[in-house]
Amino acid sequence: MPGIVIVGVQWGDEGKGKATDLLGERTDWVVKFNGGNNAGHTVVIGDEKYALHLLPSGILSPGVNPVIGNGVVIDLEVLFAELDALSARGIDVSKLRVSANAHIITQYHRTLDKVTERFLGKRQIGTTGRGIGPAYADKINRVGIRVQDLFDESILRQKVEGALEQKNHLLVKVFNRRGITCDEIVEDLLSYAERLRPMVCDTGLLLNKALDAGEVVVFEGGQATMLDIDHGTYPFVTSSSATAGGAATGSGVGPGRLDRIVGIVKAYTTRVGSGPFPTELFDEQGDWLRAAGFEFGTTTGRPRRVGWYDAPITRYATRINGITDLVLTKLDILTGLEKIPVCVAYDVNGERFDEVPVNQSDFHHATPILEHYAGWSEDISSARTFEDLPQTAQDYVLALEEMSGTRISVIGVGPGRDQVIVRHDLI
Ligand code: IMP
């Protein structure tokens, strides 16, 4: 079973590292297929802590070939800053391969991201401000700059000129900003070209050959199902395909080659930025959950919004992605609660919805219908089998499994790499 996709079930920050760690030594390739440096994951190896935003986590494992696929948007300054920081700490980054078709985030994308958000006022998305949305907009508008354009200066110049034509009108006349010159962008991009060149190739071909040879390829999704451009809480979403379908389009590997779809879900829910969040807590319980779970953004440091587990969302994600296995993370954070509330359905103006409502206004007005499960007070961080868990914790997990429509194969009981209970192997 060599093609394994890892996706977030909720609004991101579910702890995908748990799954990549578990696949660890058996992984030959790790592919990032969507998003850019809006992601953020902290990987702890021994005493060392690494914060990655753009690079796939596989870059830290000596035996793994890391790949940035065509579905990614790349900020070259961030790419090389991350590579340099890792090299300085003795990590070999020479195996990284980058798709010739991946799109580039430039200065005008970053600027537009920030000014657009400011102009949206109350309606703002709460983006990470990294230029992600504007770079994907250019891709869809067919005025994007791709990695391969960096190796032909005259093509690059034509494309940047074309892209800037409308943007400068917008920046100067609508947003009251200074115009951006083609020269400054081209000069900046070309300054990275020679360093980038040896990494660039047809990554789709590379990955298909790896699969042909029976190697294990892990497709690491950025963000999560509810932030997906098609299936998330639009418009409060990111601009890429964060669901399993994106693993195929964002890497050049056919959907039939994706053998297992692993969904990562936290034992409660968090979200960054604006948008609906039915189980959100605004009281002291929320403050407690945020502090207990260390729920502050890796990329932005923003305190995350927190709430209880939302079963219809997991069921929705299971359907949309075709999830075969769930990894339930951070179960230990709930230790000490007398009763654990779980959202089993929604109430929308007096009507019960058992599934995520398709209508945006309904989801905005949804309040959770909660069921309460008995909690536990024992420390579960050293549990390594399901039976090591207190009966009430087992019951909580089994109830979530029953409601989610797929099996919970792995349970995280602490931040360490080994703090997991494996009920079914992921590979
Ligand atoms: P953008 O991806 O910067 O355009 O932001 C769009 C929305 O996605 C905002 O609500 C962000 O907070 C959210 N977002 C983007 N990346 C992540 C992530 O890695 N974890 C959680 N939320 C994210």
Residues whose N, C-alpha, C, O or C-beta is under 5 A from the ligand:
A	BS01	IMP	W11 G12 D13 N38 A39 G40 I125 G126 T127 T128 G129 R130 I132 G133 Q223 L227 V237 T238 S239 V272 G273 S274
